[in-house]
Amino acid sequence: MKLQDVILKAMAKRITWMAAAEIAGVSDRTMRRMKERYEQFGYDGLFDQRRGKRSIHRIPLETAERVLALYQEKYFDFSVLHFHEKLRQEHQIEVSYSWVKQALQGVGLVKRRSKRGSHRRRRPRRPLAGMLLHIDGSKHRWFQDDRYYDLIVILDDATSEIYYAQLVEEESTMTVMAGLREVIERKGMFCALYSDRGSHFFYTPAAGGKVDRSRPTQVGRAMQELGIQTIAAYSPEARGRSERNFGTWQNRLPQELRVAGITSVEEANRFLRERYISEFNEHFSVAAQERGTAFRPVSRKDLAFVFSVQTERVVDKDNTVAIGARWWQIEKSRWRFSLAKQTVTVHQHLDATVSIRFGPHVVGRYDAEGHPLAMKGKGGGKDGSMEAGENQKAVSTGSHTPLEISQKARDSHFPTAPMTTGAPTKPKTKTPQTKEAA
C-alpha cells in the first residue's frame, strides 16, 4: 500500500490512525505530522522536506579521501574505534565515529558485523574494588607473525582496572602464581578470584563437568592458605567481562606493538609495564559504585613459600630427597641428627630455586642446578622458619597448667612452717633417725 492510500483510508475512518502508523512503519507521532502536512499541502506534503538541500553535516571530499588513505596506508589492521581515536589524537580530524564506520564499511575496508545472538543479561559489577578479580589467558599472535604467546591479565570486576598483564610462553601454574603474587604484594589481599576451569586452577574429574574442590591444585591451595575464595566459570558467557576485555586487547595491542617497533617478549612486557597498562586503564576503567576498597594489607611474610609448587616426600636413609631424576642432599642440623624416614615438603619457587622444609624449619636451599645455597643465620636450626600468618593460631609454650595449693591447706599440713621473706636461710643438717624412732 502507498503512504497516500494509507492516510486516505485513515481519514475515511476505514482504519485507525494507529493501524495506519503500524502499516507505514512509523510512530504515532510521525503519523500525526503526516496527517497535518497532507491536510495542509496535499500529496506533496508527504515527501521529505529535506530533499534537494545540502546537509550541514556533509564531510568534505578532501577529508574523506584523507581518512580512507590513512586507513589503507598506516592503520589497515586497526579496529574502527581505535582508528577513530588515532584520527582525533594524531591527525586532528574531527569526524564522528558513525561516519568513519559507515565510510569504511561502504568502501569494503571493514566487514559488517553479523547479527547478534540471543539476549543475555549482564551480571552487575561488584560495588567495591578488591571484592572480585578476574584472571585469564589469551593465546594470540600478538606480534602479527607465526609466533603464538599467552597474555595473562588480572582485572578488577568493579572497575575493569588492569592490575597485571604479561606475555608468557604458555599459561601455567608458575606464570599464574607469579601474577597473583605480584598483585597481592602491590595491591593487597582481595576477596575472591574468578577463573575458568583450567587444570592449574581446578581439578575436573570429567571433561566439562563440575570441579572437585576436595582436591585443590597448587593455585587452589595457595588461595586457601591466604583465605581467598576461588570461583569457577562454567561457560565463556559467564566470563563475559573478561572475554570482552580480551577482545579489546587483541584489537589494540598487536597494532600498538607494530607501531612501536617491538618484536620480542621482553620488550613487549617492558612496554606493558611502563606505558600501555596505564594508557589502557585511562581509556577503559570505570569508577566503582561505592567509595572505599576491599583490599586489605598483607601481614604474611612467607609468600615465597605460599606461591610455590609444594610436594611431600619421605627422606631416604642417606638424608636425600628425590623428585623424578632430581636428588637433593639434606645436611646435618644442630637440632636433629638425621631426618631419615621423616616427611618433608619440597618447595619449587618462582625463581627456580628449591627449598626443603620439615615443619616450620627450612632444612635446605638449592639453586636451579641443585647446588646448595647458604642458609640464613648459623647452623640448621630454625633458619627460614615460617612466620606466623593471619590464619595461624599461636601455640602456648607451657608444658601444663601449674597446680596451686591454697593457704588454708598449707597451714593445716605445715602448721610450724612460718612464712618468711628476704634471703633464704641455710638449711639445717637433718639428724639421722633410728629405726624405732622412724
C-alpha positions in Angstrom: 0.0 0.0 0.0 1.2 3.5 -0.8 1.6 6.0 2.0 -1.1 8.2 0.5 -3.6 5.3 0.4 -2.9 4.5 4.0 -3.6 8.1 5.1 -6.7 8.3 2.9 -8.1 5.1 4.5 -7.3 6.5 7.9 -9.0 9.8 7.1 -12.0 7.9 5.8 -12.1 6.0 9.1 -11.7 2.7 7.4 -8.7 2.0 9.5 -7.4 3.7 12.7 -4.5 6.1 12.8 -2.6 3.7 15.0 -3.1 0.9 12.4 -2.0 3.3 9.7 1.2 4.1 11.6 1.8 0.4 12.0 1.3 -0.3 8.3 3.6 2.6 7.3 6.2 1.5 9.8 6.3 4.8 11.7 5.4 6.1 15.1 2.1 7.5 16.1 3.7 11.0 16.4 5.1 10.8 12.9 1.8 9.7 11.5 0.0 12.7 13.1 2.5 15.0 11.5 2.0 13.3 8.1 -1.7 13.8 8.5 -1.3 17.5 9.2 1.0 18.0 6.2 -1.3 16.1 4.0 -4.2 18.2 5.1 -2.2 21.4 4.6 -0.1 20.7 1.5 -1.8 17.7 -0.1 0.2 14.9 -1.7 3.5 17.0 -1.9 3.5 17.3 1.9 4.2 13.6 2.3 7.7 13.9 0.8 10.8 14.5 2.9 11.2 18.3 3.2 15.0 17.9 3.2 15.2 16.6 -0.4 17.3 18.8 -2.7 19.1 20.6 0.2 22.8 20.1 1.1 23.3 18.5 4.5 25.1 20.7 7.0 26.8 17.5 8.3 28.3 16.6 5.0 32.0 15.7 5.2 34.3 17.5 2.5 35.6 15.2 -0.2 39.2 16.0 0.7 38.7 14.9 4.3 37.0 11.7 3.3 39.9 10.8 0.8 42.5 11.5 3.5 40.7 9.3 6.1 40.5 6.4 3.7 44.1 6.8 2.6 45.3 6.9 6.2 43.4 3.7 7.0 44.8 1.9 3.9 48.4 3.0 4.2 49.0 3.1 8.0 46.1 1.8 10.1 44.9 -1.0 8.0 44.8 -3.5 10.9 43.2 -1.2 13.5 39.6 -1.6 14.7 37.2 1.2 13.8 37.1 2.7 17.3 40.9 2.5 17.6 41.3 4.2 14.2 38.8 6.9 15.1 40.8 7.7 18.2 44.0 8.0 16.2 42.3 10.4 13.7 41.5 12.7 16.6 44.7 12.4 18.6 47.4 12.1 15.8 45.8 13.8 12.8 43.3 16.3 14.3 40.5 15.1 12.1 37.2 15.7 13.9 34.7 13.3 12.3 32.1 11.2 14.1 32.6 7.5 14.8 29.4 6.6 12.9 30.6 8.3 9.8 34.0 6.6 9.9 32.4 3.2 10.4 29.9 3.7 7.6 32.6 5.0 5.2 34.9 2.1 5.9 32.1 -0.4 5.6 30.8 1.2 2.4 34.2 1.0 0.7 34.7 -2.6 1.8 37.7 -2.0 4.1 35.8 -3.2 7.1 33.4 -6.1 7.3 29.9 -5.6 8.6 29.2 -7.4 11.8 26.8 -10.3 11.7 23.6 -10.2 13.6 23.9 -10.8 17.4 22.8 -13.9 19.1 20.3 -14.4 21.9 19.8 -11.8 24.5 21.8 -12.2 27.7 21.6 -10.2 30.9 24.9 -8.7 32.1 25.9 -9.6 35.6 26.2 -6.4 37.8 29.6 -5.3 38.9 30.9 -5.7 42.4 30.4 -2.5 44.3 34.0 -2.2 45.7 37.4 -2.7 44.2 39.1 -5.8 45.5 35.9 -7.9 46.0 36.4 -10.0 42.8 39.3 -10.3 40.5 39.3 -11.9 37.0 42.3 -13.9 35.8 42.5 -15.4 32.3 45.0 -16.0 29.5 44.5 -15.5 25.8 46.7 -17.2 23.1 47.1 -15.0 20.1 49.7 -13.9 17.5 50.5 -10.7 19.4 53.4 -9.8 17.1 51.4 -10.5 13.9 53.7 -13.3 12.8 53.7 -17.1 13.2 54.5 -16.9 16.9 51.8 -17.6 19.5 52.0 -16.3 23.1 49.7 -16.3 26.1 48.7 -12.9 27.5 47.8 -13.3 31.2 45.6 -10.5 32.5 44.2 -9.8 36.0 41.5 -7.2 36.2 39.1 -5.9 38.8 35.4 -6.7 38.4 34.3 -3.4 40.0 36.4 -1.0 37.9 37.8 -3.1 35.0 41.2 -1.8 36.0 44.1 -3.9 34.9 46.4 -4.9 37.7 48.6 -7.3 35.8 49.3 -8.1 32.1 52.3 -10.1 30.8 53.1 -12.1 27.8 54.4 -15.7 28.5 55.2 -18.7 26.5 52.3 -20.6 28.0 49.8 -20.2 30.8 50.8 -22.5 33.6 50.8 -22.9 37.4 54.1 -20.9 37.7 53.0 -18.0 35.4 49.6 -17.7 37.1 51.3 -17.7 40.6 53.7 -15.0 39.5 50.8 -12.7 38.5 48.8 -13.4 41.7 51.8 -12.8 43.9 52.7 -9.5 42.3 49.1 -8.2 42.6 48.9 -9.2 46.3 52.3 -7.6 47.1 51.3 -4.4 45.3 47.6 -4.0 46.0 46.9 -6.3 49.0 44.7 -9.3 49.8 41.5 -9.5 47.8 38.3 -11.4 48.5 37.6 -13.8 45.5 39.2 -14.9 42.3 37.2 -15.8 39.2 38.7 -18.0 36.5 38.0 -20.7 34.0 38.3 -24.4 34.9 41.9 -24.8 33.6 43.9 -27.6 35.1 46.1 -25.2 37.0 43.0 -23.6 38.7 40.7 -26.6 39.4 40.7 -30.4 39.1 37.8 -31.6 37.0 37.2 -35.4 37.1 35.0 -35.4 33.9 35.6 -33.1 31.0 33.0 -30.3 31.1 31.8 -31.4 34.5 31.9 -29.9 37.9 35.2 -29.2 39.7 36.3 -31.3 42.6 37.1 -28.8 45.4 38.3 -31.7 47.7 41.4 -32.0 45.5 42.8 -28.5 45.2 45.5 -27.6 42.7 48.7 -25.7 43.6 46.9 -22.4 42.8 43.8 -23.5 44.8 46.0 -24.5 47.8 47.7 -21.1 47.7 44.4 -19.3 47.7 43.1 -21.4 50.6 46.2 -20.6 52.6 45.5 -16.9 52.1 41.8 -17.1 52.7 40.8 -16.1 49.1 37.7 -17.7 47.6 38.0 -19.3 44.2 35.1 -19.2 41.8 34.9 -21.4 38.6 33.2 -20.3 35.4 31.3 -23.0 33.5 31.0 -21.2 30.2 32.6 -18.4 28.2 29.5 -16.3 28.6 29.8 -16.5 32.3 33.2 -14.7 32.0 31.7 -12.1 29.6 33.5 -9.2 31.2 36.9 -10.9 30.9 36.2 -12.2 27.3 35.2 -8.7 26.1 38.3 -7.3 27.7 40.5 -9.7 25.7 38.7 -8.7 22.6 39.8 -5.2 23.2 43.4 -6.4 23.9 43.5 -8.4 20.6 42.2 -5.4 18.6 44.7 -3.0 20.0 47.9 -4.5 21.5 49.3 -6.1 18.2 48.9 -2.8 16.4 50.5 -0.8 19.2 53.4 -3.2 19.3 53.8 -2.9 15.5 53.7 0.9 15.5 56.3 0.9 18.4 58.6 -1.5 16.5 58.5 -4.1 19.3 59.2 -7.7 18.2 60.4 -9.6 21.4 58.6 -10.7 24.5 61.0 -8.9 26.9 60.4 -5.6 25.1 56.7 -6.1 25.0 56.4 -6.8 28.7 58.5 -3.7 29.5 56.2 -1.7 27.2 53.2 -3.1 29.0 54.5 -2.3 32.5 56.0 1.2 31.8 53.4 2.6 29.4 50.5 0.6 27.9 48.7 -0.7 31.1 48.3 2.8 32.4 47.0 4.0 29.0 44.6 1.1 28.8 43.2 1.9 32.3 42.7 5.5 31.4 40.5 4.5 28.4 38.5 1.6 29.8 38.5 1.6 33.6 35.4 3.0 35.3 34.6 4.2 38.8 33.4 1.8 41.4 29.8 2.1 42.6 30.9 2.7 46.2 33.8 4.5 47.7 36.5 2.6 49.6 38.3 -0.7 48.9 38.1 -4.3 49.8 41.8 -4.9 49.6 43.5 -5.5 53.0 47.2 -5.2 53.9 49.3 -8.3 53.7 50.6 -9.4 57.1 52.2 -12.7 55.9 55.9 -12.8 55.4 56.1 -16.3 53.7 54.5 -15.5 50.3 57.6 -17.1 48.7 56.5 -20.4 50.2 52.8 -19.9 49.6 53.3 -19.3 45.9 55.5 -22.3 45.2 54.8 -25.8 43.9 54.8 -28.0 47.0 55.4 -31.7 47.1 55.7 -34.0 50.1 58.4 -36.6 50.1 59.8 -39.1 52.6 63.6 -38.7 53.3 65.7 -41.7 52.5 68.2 -43.3 54.9 71.1 -41.3 53.4 69.2 -38.0 54.1 68.3 -37.4 50.4 65.0 -36.4 48.8 64.2 -37.3 45.2 61.6 -35.9 42.7 61.8 -37.7 39.4 65.5 -37.6 38.3 66.5 -34.8 40.7 68.1 -35.5 44.1 68.7 -33.1 47.0 71.1 -33.8 49.9 69.9 -32.6 53.3 72.8 -31.6 55.6 73.0 -32.2 59.3 71.3 -29.7 61.5 72.1 -28.7 65.1 68.7 -29.6 66.4 68.3 -33.0 64.8 70.9 -35.6 63.9 69.0 -37.2 61.0 65.7 -36.7 59.1 65.7 -40.3 57.7 62.1 -41.6 57.2 60.6 -38.2 58.0 58.1 -36.5 55.7 59.4 -33.1 54.4 57.9 -30.6 51.9 59.8 -29.7 48.8 59.1 -26.1 47.6 59.8 -25.2 44.0 59.9 -21.4 44.0 59.0 -19.0 41.2 62.7 -18.1 40.8 63.6 -21.7 40.0 65.2 -22.3 43.4 64.2 -25.1 45.7 63.6 -25.2 49.5 63.0 -28.2 51.7 61.0 -27.7 55.0 60.5 -30.0 57.9 57.6 -28.5 59.8 58.4 -24.8 60.2 62.2 -25.4 59.7 63.9 -24.9 56.4 66.5 -27.7 56.2 67.9 -27.0 52.8 68.1 -24.3 50.0 69.2 -25.1 46.5 69.6 -23.1 43.2 68.1 -24.1 39.8 71.0 -26.6 39.1 70.6 -28.2 42.5 73.7 -26.7 44.2 73.2 -25.9 48.0 72.7 -22.2 48.9 73.9 -20.5 52.0 71.4 -20.7 54.8 70.4 -17.7 56.8 71.9 -17.4 60.2 74.1 -20.1 61.8 73.5 -23.8 61.6 70.4 -25.6 60.5 68.2 -24.7 63.5 65.1 -22.7 62.7 66.6 -20.8 59.8 63.9 -19.6 57.5 61.1 -20.8 59.7 57.6 -19.8 58.7 56.4 -16.5 60.0 53.1 -16.5 61.9 50.4 -15.7 59.3 46.9 -14.4 59.5 45.3 -17.9 59.6 47.8 -19.4 62.1 47.0 -19.8 65.8 49.6 -19.1 68.4 50.6 -22.2 70.4 51.3 -22.0 74.1 54.8 -22.9 75.1 53.9 -24.0 78.7 54.1 -27.7 79.4 50.9 -27.9 81.6 48.8 -25.8 83.9 50.7 -25.4 87.3 49.0 -27.0 90.4 48.5 -24.4 93.2 47.9 -25.2 96.9 45.7 -22.9 98.9 47.0 -21.1 102.1 44.4 -23.0 104.3 45.6 -26.4 103.1 49.2 -25.3 103.5 48.6 -24.3 107.2 46.7 -27.5 108.0 49.6 -29.7 106.7 52.5 -27.5 107.7 51.5 -25.6 110.9 55.0 -24.9 112.1 56.4 -23.6 108.8 56.4 -19.8 109.1 56.2 -17.6 106.0 59.4 -15.7 105.7 60.6 -13.1 103.3 64.1 -12.0 102.3 67.1 -14.2 101.7 66.6 -17.9 102.4 68.4 -19.3 105.4 70.9 -22.2 105.2 69.1 -25.5 105.8 69.9 -27.4 108.9 71.5 -30.8 108.8 68.9 -33.5 109.3 69.7 -35.7 112.3 69.6 -39.4 111.4 66.7 -41.2 112.9 66.8 -44.7 114.4 64.7 -47.5 113.0 62.5 -47.4 116.2 62.0 -43.6 116.0 61.2 -43.9 112.4 
